[in-house]
């Protein structure tokens, strides 16, 4: 067996393998199945979510296999039987996946991912799939809200030190889809070509005998167009030193503490007085969409968001679930049986679904239009809609991957479908209803 030291087969829950073991031994593992990924509600009563993560997930699924170390662990822990070990020995994911594209908005019960495959393989990928899209979508949504609050001002993501290293790289990617201009994370820049930025910290300033000495060295070795962090000691003195050290040609200053609105107003007046009217003002310090919105009247050119952004700005998970909606009855019957939960508060609608976004003549979204297979004719004839799903994997092979830039631009292009005045709303209803269309009628 070829060793795969980068296997992600155990990035999962224990019960995925106990279920698999029972399915293998009962002869049910190869039954055809359909699973859907959706949220029952949007976190914090937000009006929309931003979908992300499918492009990160697909390469993992393409290489989802079991090396000797993984199989040995499963055997030693007595998690699976010898029969299931044999099943996993040559396992590859061979299913089909239809998905919303990255950068698409979604609402409760939007079928953002549909997985079709054997019951065993579809169950095995559940946890990996959910962990990726829940994290990435939470960060992309937070970024979109922060960027919207900034109302055209420059936004920098700088939250790497607030979460673990690989999560920080993935957060930077999701935040870029959500609209931020740059990241401080260099691995994200290397891996995905995201623009990066950064100059100097308080530690740099404190390492010199005086602030002016620190700024003179910053200007000399990092360039006069640096952003100078001016609040290590006294902001007013810091601005004076930054202007002096850069011969008034500094790109800008950053303020990281205190009353940012008042501080930026005083800073603007002083920069202008000292002959640096072109110098920009950046602010940072646990900024979320609400703080940024409240700072829009201040003379601030750029916002840096770190901790709040990379932890979802109050919603660290998007809340996606992965539910079986159709199962093969037996190999002699061509149609699959629709299945769905009926437990209170956690219902799910059975049957494979198709999704469109109904748009009015002014370009505003009216509803998330979901069609069951029995309403496929309605689906094909409906007007004033745009398609939301496309095939991204066929028989285990990746068929369509949009670029990171395409995902980012798609969100920018469709954001106008949601009225600006409600985008930052919380504790309310989704921006549009999700309407299920069946042969018998419609229901929300």
C-alpha positions as CSV (number, residue, x, y, z in Angstrom):
1,X,0.0,0.0,0.0
2,X,1.3,3.5,-0.9
3,X,1.9,5.5,2.2
4,X,-0.1,8.8,2.5
5,X,1.4,10.7,5.3
6,X,-1.0,13.6,4.8
7,X,-4.2,11.5,5.2
8,X,-7.1,13.3,6.6
9,X,-9.2,10.1,7.1
10,X,-9.2,10.5,10.8
11,X,-10.2,14.2,10.9
12,X,-13.6,12.8,11.9
13,X,-15.8,11.5,14.6
14,X,-15.6,8.1,16.1
15,X,-19.2,7.2,15.3
16,X,-18.6,7.6,11.5
17,X,-16.5,4.4,11.7
18,X,-18.8,2.5,14.0
19,X,-21.7,3.3,11.6
20,X,-19.5,2.3,8.7
21,X,-18.6,-1.0,10.4
22,X,-22.3,-1.9,10.9
23,X,-23.1,-1.0,7.3
24,X,-20.3,-3.1,5.9
25,X,-21.2,-6.1,8.0
26,X,-24.9,-5.8,7.2
27,X,-24.3,-5.4,3.5
28,X,-25.8,-1.9,3.4
29,X,-22.6,0.1,2.8
30,X,-23.1,0.4,-1.0
31,X,-26.7,1.6,-1.0
32,X,-27.1,4.8,-3.0
33,X,-27.7,7.9,-0.9
34,X,-28.2,11.7,-1.1
35,X,-27.0,14.0,1.6
36,X,-27.6,17.8,1.8
37,X,-25.8,20.5,3.7
38,X,-27.8,23.4,5.0
39,X,-28.4,25.7,8.1
40,X,-31.7,25.7,9.9
41,X,-31.2,29.3,11.0
42,X,-28.6,32.0,10.5
43,X,-26.3,32.7,13.5
44,X,-27.4,35.7,15.7
45,X,-30.4,36.4,13.5
46,X,-28.3,37.8,10.7
47,X,-29.9,38.5,7.4
48,X,-27.6,36.3,5.2
49,X,-24.6,34.1,5.2
50,X,-21.6,33.9,2.8
51,X,-20.7,30.4,1.6
52,X,-17.0,29.4,1.5
53,X,-14.9,26.3,1.9
54,X,-16.0,24.0,-1.0
55,X,-12.8,24.7,-3.0
56,X,-10.7,23.8,0.0
57,X,-12.7,20.6,0.7
58,X,-12.6,19.1,-2.8
59,X,-8.8,18.3,-2.9
60,X,-9.1,16.6,0.5
61,X,-11.9,14.4,-0.9
62,X,-9.9,13.7,-4.0
63,X,-7.1,12.3,-1.8
64,X,-9.3,10.8,0.9
65,X,-7.7,7.4,1.6
66,X,-6.4,5.2,4.4
67,X,-2.7,4.5,4.9
68,X,-1.2,1.7,7.0
69,X,-0.8,3.9,10.0
70,X,-4.5,4.9,10.0
71,X,-5.7,1.3,9.5
72,X,-3.4,0.1,12.2
73,X,-4.8,2.7,14.6
74,X,-8.4,1.7,13.8
75,X,-7.5,-2.0,14.3
76,X,-5.6,-1.5,17.6
77,X,-8.4,0.6,19.0
78,X,-10.9,-2.1,18.0
79,X,-13.1,0.5,16.2
80,X,-13.8,-1.5,13.1
81,X,-13.9,-5.2,12.1
82,X,-11.5,-7.0,9.8
83,X,-14.2,-6.9,7.1
84,X,-14.3,-3.1,7.3
85,X,-10.5,-2.8,7.3
86,X,-10.5,-4.7,4.0
87,X,-13.2,-2.3,2.7
88,X,-11.1,0.7,3.6
89,X,-7.8,-0.7,2.3
90,X,-8.5,0.5,-1.3
91,X,-11.1,3.2,-0.4
92,X,-11.4,6.3,-2.6
93,X,-14.3,8.7,-2.6
94,X,-16.2,8.2,-5.8
95,X,-19.3,10.3,-5.2
96,X,-20.8,13.3,-7.0
97,X,-21.1,16.8,-5.5
98,X,-23.2,19.7,-6.5
99,X,-22.6,23.0,-4.6
100,X,-23.2,26.7,-4.3
101,X,-20.1,28.5,-5.4
102,X,-17.8,30.2,-3.0
103,X,-18.8,33.8,-2.4
104,X,-22.5,33.0,-2.8
105,X,-24.9,34.2,-0.2
106,X,-27.2,31.7,1.5
107,X,-30.2,31.5,3.8
108,X,-31.9,28.9,6.0
109,X,-32.4,25.6,4.2
110,X,-30.4,26.6,1.2
111,X,-28.9,23.3,-0.1
112,X,-25.4,24.7,-0.3
113,X,-23.9,21.2,-0.9
114,X,-25.5,18.0,-2.2
115,X,-23.5,14.8,-1.9
116,X,-24.5,11.7,-3.9
117,X,-22.7,8.4,-3.4
118,X,-22.7,5.2,-1.6
119,X,-24.0,5.4,2.0
120,X,-20.7,4.4,3.5
121,X,-18.5,6.9,1.6
122,X,-21.0,9.7,2.1
123,X,-21.0,9.1,5.9
124,X,-17.2,9.0,6.1
125,X,-16.7,12.6,4.7
126,X,-19.4,14.2,6.9
127,X,-17.2,15.6,9.7
128,X,-14.4,16.8,7.4
129,X,-16.8,18.5,5.2
130,X,-18.7,20.3,8.0
131,X,-15.6,21.4,9.8
132,X,-14.3,23.1,6.7
133,X,-17.4,24.8,5.4
134,X,-18.6,25.8,8.9
135,X,-15.4,27.6,9.6
136,X,-14.8,29.1,6.2
137,X,-18.4,30.3,5.9
138,X,-18.4,31.8,9.4
139,X,-15.2,33.9,8.6
140,X,-16.4,34.9,5.1
141,X,-19.7,36.1,6.5
142,X,-17.9,38.1,9.3
143,X,-15.6,39.6,6.7
144,X,-18.5,40.6,4.4
145,X,-20.2,42.3,7.2
146,X,-17.0,44.1,8.3
147,X,-16.3,45.2,4.7
148,X,-19.9,46.4,4.3
149,X,-19.6,48.4,7.5
150,X,-16.4,50.0,6.3
151,X,-18.4,51.4,3.3
152,X,-15.6,51.4,0.8
153,X,-12.7,52.1,3.2
154,X,-9.6,49.9,3.1
155,X,-9.8,46.8,5.3
156,X,-6.9,44.6,6.5
157,X,-7.2,41.2,8.1
158,X,-4.7,40.7,10.9
159,X,-5.9,37.9,13.2
160,X,-3.3,35.2,12.8
161,X,-2.1,35.3,16.4
162,X,-5.6,34.8,17.7
163,X,-6.2,31.3,16.4
164,X,-4.0,28.3,15.6
165,X,-1.6,28.5,12.6
166,X,-3.4,26.5,9.9
167,X,-6.8,28.0,10.9
168,X,-5.2,31.5,10.6
169,X,-4.2,30.7,7.0
170,X,-7.7,29.4,6.2
171,X,-9.3,32.4,7.9
172,X,-7.2,34.8,5.8
173,X,-8.5,33.0,2.6
174,X,-12.1,33.1,3.7
175,X,-11.8,36.8,4.7
176,X,-10.4,37.6,1.3
177,X,-13.5,36.0,-0.3
178,X,-15.5,38.2,2.1
179,X,-13.9,41.3,0.6
180,X,-11.0,42.4,2.8
181,X,-8.2,44.1,0.8
182,X,-5.1,42.5,2.4
183,X,-4.0,40.0,5.0
184,X,-1.0,40.1,7.4
185,X,-0.6,36.3,7.0
186,X,2.3,35.5,4.7
187,X,1.5,31.8,4.2
188,X,-1.9,32.8,2.9
189,X,-0.1,35.1,0.5
190,X,2.2,32.4,-0.6
191,X,-0.4,29.7,-0.9
192,X,-3.2,31.7,-2.5
193,X,-1.7,34.9,-3.8
194,X,-3.6,37.1,-1.4
195,X,-2.0,40.6,-1.1
196,X,-0.1,41.0,2.2
197,X,0.9,44.0,4.2
198,X,2.6,45.0,7.5
199,X,5.3,47.3,8.8
200,X,6.3,47.5,12.5
201,X,4.9,46.9,16.0
202,X,5.1,48.4,19.5
203,X,8.0,46.1,20.2
204,X,10.0,47.6,17.4
205,X,9.5,51.1,18.8
206,X,10.3,49.9,22.4
207,X,13.5,48.3,21.3
208,X,15.1,51.7,20.6
209,X,16.2,54.3,23.1
210,X,13.6,56.7,21.8
211,X,10.6,56.8,19.5
212,X,12.3,59.2,17.1
213,X,15.2,56.8,16.7
214,X,12.8,53.9,16.0
215,X,10.9,55.9,13.4
216,X,14.1,57.1,11.7
217,X,15.3,53.5,11.3
218,X,11.8,52.5,10.1
219,X,11.9,55.3,7.5
220,X,15.5,54.5,6.5
221,X,15.1,50.7,6.1
222,X,11.4,50.1,5.5
223,X,10.8,53.2,3.4
224,X,9.4,56.6,4.1
225,X,5.9,55.5,2.9
226,X,5.6,53.2,5.9
227,X,2.6,53.2,8.3
228,X,3.9,54.4,11.6
229,X,2.4,53.0,14.8
230,X,2.1,56.2,16.9
231,X,0.5,55.2,20.2
232,X,3.4,53.5,22.0
233,X,3.9,56.5,24.2
234,X,1.9,59.6,23.4
235,X,-0.1,59.9,20.1
236,X,0.6,63.6,19.4
237,X,4.3,63.2,20.0
238,X,4.3,60.0,18.0
239,X,2.8,61.8,15.0
240,X,5.3,64.6,15.3
241,X,8.1,62.0,15.3
242,X,6.7,60.1,12.4
243,X,6.4,63.2,10.2
244,X,9.9,64.3,11.2
245,X,11.5,60.9,10.6
246,X,9.9,60.6,7.1
247,X,10.4,64.2,6.0
248,X,6.6,64.6,6.0
249,X,6.3,62.0,3.2
250,X,4.9,59.1,5.3
251,X,2.2,56.9,3.9
252,X,0.3,57.1,7.1
253,X,-0.1,56.3,10.8
254,X,-1.9,53.6,12.8
255,X,-3.7,54.2,16.1
256,X,-4.3,51.0,18.1
257,X,-5.7,52.3,21.4
258,X,-7.8,54.9,23.1
259,X,-10.8,56.8,21.7
260,X,-10.3,56.0,18.0
261,X,-12.9,58.6,16.8
262,X,-11.4,61.5,18.9
263,X,-7.9,60.3,18.3
264,X,-8.3,60.2,14.5
265,X,-9.8,63.7,14.4
266,X,-6.9,65.1,16.4
267,X,-4.4,63.1,14.3
268,X,-5.9,64.4,11.1
269,X,-5.6,68.0,12.3
270,X,-2.0,67.6,13.4
271,X,-0.9,65.8,10.3
272,X,-2.4,68.6,8.1
273,X,-0.7,71.2,10.3
274,X,2.7,69.5,10.0
275,X,2.5,69.4,6.3
276,X,1.4,65.8,5.7
277,X,-2.1,66.1,4.4
278,X,-1.8,63.0,2.2
279,X,-0.9,60.8,5.2
280,X,-3.6,58.2,5.8
281,X,-5.0,57.2,9.2
282,X,-5.5,53.5,10.0
283,X,-7.1,52.3,13.2
284,X,-7.1,48.9,14.9
285,X,-8.0,47.2,18.2
286,X,-10.7,44.5,18.3
287,X,-12.8,46.1,15.6
288,X,-16.0,44.4,14.5
289,X,-18.7,45.6,12.1
290,X,-20.5,47.6,14.8
291,X,-17.4,49.5,16.0
292,X,-16.4,50.2,12.4
293,X,-19.8,51.5,11.5
294,X,-19.7,53.9,14.4
295,X,-16.3,55.3,13.2
296,X,-17.4,56.2,9.7
297,X,-17.8,59.9,10.5
298,X,-14.2,60.1,11.8
299,X,-11.4,60.9,9.3
300,X,-10.2,57.3,9.1
301,X,-8.9,55.9,5.9
302,X,-8.4,52.2,6.8
303,X,-9.4,49.6,9.3
304,X,-7.5,46.6,10.6
305,X,-9.6,43.8,12.0
306,X,-8.1,40.8,13.8
307,X,-9.6,38.8,16.7
308,X,-13.2,39.6,15.9
309,X,-12.9,38.8,12.2
310,X,-11.1,35.4,12.5
311,X,-13.5,34.2,15.2
312,X,-16.6,35.0,13.2
313,X,-17.5,38.3,14.9
314,X,-19.6,36.5,17.4
315,X,-20.5,33.4,15.4
316,X,-17.5,31.1,15.1
317,X,-19.4,28.5,13.2
318,X,-21.9,28.9,10.4
319,X,-24.1,26.1,11.8
320,X,-24.3,23.8,8.8
321,X,-25.7,20.3,9.2
322,X,-25.3,17.3,7.0
323,X,-28.5,15.3,6.5
324,X,-29.6,12.2,4.6
325,X,-32.5,13.2,2.3
326,X,-32.8,10.1,0.0
327,X,-31.8,6.5,0.2
328,X,-31.9,3.6,-2.2
329,X,-34.8,1.2,-1.2
330,X,-33.2,-1.7,-3.0
331,X,-31.2,-2.3,-6.1
332,X,-34.3,-3.4,-8.1
333,X,-36.1,-0.1,-7.6
334,X,-35.0,2.9,-9.8
335,X,-36.4,5.6,-7.4
336,X,-34.9,6.5,-4.1
337,X,-36.9,6.9,-0.9
338,X,-37.1,10.4,0.5
339,X,-36.2,10.6,4.2
340,X,-36.2,13.5,6.7
341,X,-36.1,14.2,10.4
342,X,-39.3,15.1,12.2
343,X,-37.9,15.8,15.7
344,X,-39.1,19.1,17.1
345,X,-36.8,22.0,16.2
346,X,-34.6,19.9,14.0
347,X,-36.7,19.0,11.0
348,X,-35.3,18.3,7.6
349,X,-37.2,18.0,4.3
350,X,-36.6,14.8,2.4
351,X,-35.7,14.5,-1.3
352,X,-33.0,15.9,-3.5
353,X,-33.5,19.6,-4.2
354,X,-32.6,22.2,-6.8
355,X,-32.0,25.9,-5.9
356,X,-32.5,29.2,-7.6
357,X,-32.6,32.8,-6.4
358,X,-35.7,34.7,-7.4
359,X,-34.8,38.3,-8.3
360,X,-37.1,41.3,-8.9
361,X,-36.7,43.7,-11.8
362,X,-34.6,46.0,-9.7
363,X,-32.0,43.3,-8.9
364,X,-33.2,42.7,-5.3
365,X,-33.6,39.1,-4.1
366,X,-37.1,38.0,-3.4
367,X,-36.8,34.4,-2.3
368,X,-34.6,31.4,-2.2
369,X,-36.5,29.1,-4.5
370,X,-36.0,25.4,-3.7
371,X,-37.5,22.8,-6.0
372,X,-38.0,19.1,-5.1
373,X,-37.4,16.6,-7.9
374,X,-41.2,16.2,-8.5
375,X,-41.3,19.9,-9.3
376,X,-38.4,19.8,-11.8
377,X,-40.6,21.0,-14.6
378,X,-41.4,24.1,-12.6
379,X,-37.7,24.4,-12.0
380,X,-36.8,24.4,-15.7
381,X,-39.6,26.9,-16.6
382,X,-39.2,29.4,-13.8
383,X,-38.2,33.0,-14.8
384,X,-36.6,35.9,-13.0
385,X,-34.2,33.6,-11.3
386,X,-30.5,32.7,-11.3
387,X,-29.0,29.3,-10.8
388,X,-27.2,28.7,-7.5
389,X,-25.8,25.2,-7.9
390,X,-23.3,23.6,-10.2
391,X,-21.4,20.2,-10.3
392,X,-18.0,20.4,-8.7
393,X,-17.2,16.7,-8.4
394,X,-18.1,13.8,-10.6
395,X,-17.3,10.2,-9.6
396,X,-14.7,11.5,-7.2
397,X,-13.0,13.8,-9.8
398,X,-13.0,17.6,-9.4
399,X,-14.9,19.1,-12.4
400,X,-15.2,22.8,-11.6
401,X,-13.2,25.1,-9.3
402,X,-13.6,28.8,-9.4
403,X,-10.5,30.9,-8.6
404,X,-10.2,32.8,-5.3
405,X,-10.5,36.1,-7.2
406,X,-13.7,34.8,-9.0
407,X,-15.2,33.9,-5.7
408,X,-14.4,37.3,-4.2
409,X,-15.7,39.2,-7.2
410,X,-18.9,37.1,-7.3
411,X,-19.7,38.2,-3.8
412,X,-19.0,41.8,-4.7
413,X,-21.3,41.5,-7.7
414,X,-24.3,39.9,-5.9
415,X,-24.2,41.8,-2.6
416,X,-26.5,44.4,-4.1
417,X,-29.3,41.7,-4.1
418,X,-29.6,42.4,-0.4
419,X,-30.7,46.0,0.5
420,X,-27.8,47.8,2.2
421,X,-29.9,49.1,5.1
422,X,-30.6,45.6,6.4
423,X,-27.2,43.9,5.8
424,X,-25.8,44.5,9.3
425,X,-29.1,43.7,11.1
426,X,-29.1,41.1,13.8
427,X,-31.8,39.4,15.9
428,X,-34.2,39.5,12.9
429,X,-35.5,37.4,10.0
430,X,-33.4,36.4,7.0
431,X,-33.3,39.0,4.2
432,X,-35.5,36.7,2.0
433,X,-37.7,33.6,2.7
434,X,-36.7,30.2,1.6
435,X,-39.7,28.7,-0.3
436,X,-40.0,25.0,-1.1
437,X,-41.7,24.3,-4.4
438,X,-43.3,20.9,-4.8
439,X,-45.7,19.3,-7.3
440,X,-48.4,19.9,-4.7
441,X,-47.6,23.6,-4.1
442,X,-45.2,25.8,-2.1
443,X,-44.4,26.3,1.5
444,X,-41.8,28.2,3.5
